[in-house]
């Protein structure tokens, strides 16, 4: 059955391909045993700005290096993410990422496409995005960006004038639209979820707050029956008890784990790039010079361990939040399993 732990089982590999999964031992030329360990589907991270000293936006040529390093964290597929940036950066970086997605990564995590986080966001909820590169809704600009590379996910603020047309354009071209960096009211956000907006980018962060008289964007996500929400389970972006609340409200088929990792992930204290920004890592927290949180240094294996501790969920539930739920959101049934 799905969604359960097999106490004994076997995975048969033929080269780099999984040939069979069985509850019983299988005949093989070579047998390796891993007592006390779980074998889970590969993790799917829909928001990776960088890691291990690599910044996706400013160093797209190093993405193969990033892909190789991500495998050690359990991530077998991911979406490189670009925050709001100048047009020249998009024009340079998106075609390079498109080539990497086409070529594949036989020795690293697979690039499934690109996550455009902006530039059509609310400047009042910009977070670490540079305000100079936050722009009004512009269908022509969106079409140009979508032509430059295989965008799979677009984060926008649904309250912007013209945002509904952006969402329709993106959805028509097969792009999953998520609400984020938004000050949307409950009513407006719920209406967007009734339309083309299918997800929420880093729930609770850089958005209208959950308040008992104005539930805001998080409240609309809780109330709507289908929207899926990404969450940064590092214990800093969202309090562990609020992660637990989100899990109780949404369950493992509507809550998924993301890292929102930046180049500082897997590195020591210092100064790092995040697209056009400079970020400073001190005491495990990446921030802009003014103290604004700027992405995370989380890895997917750590996120899975954290969500187990924060919520008390089962291992199969945590695995769904790290693998099946994000893969299903972007319509990716061919993400690598191991």
Secondary structure, DSSP 8 states (H G I E B T S, - for coil): --S---SS-EEEEETTEEEEEESS----SS----TT------EEEEEE-EETTEETTT-GGGHHHHHHHHGGGTEEEEEEEEES--HHHHHHHHHHHHHHHHH--TTS-EEEEEEEE-SSS-GGG-TTS-GGG-----HHHHHHHHHHS-EEEEEE-TTSTTHHHHHHHHHHTT-EEEE-SB---HHHHHHHHHTTEEEESSTTTTB----SS--HHHHHHHHSSS-EEEE--SSSSS-HHHHHHHHHHH-TTTEEE---B-TTTTS-SEEEEETTEEEEEETTEEE-TTS-B-SB---HHHHHHHHHHHH---HHHHHHHHTHHHHHHTT-S-----
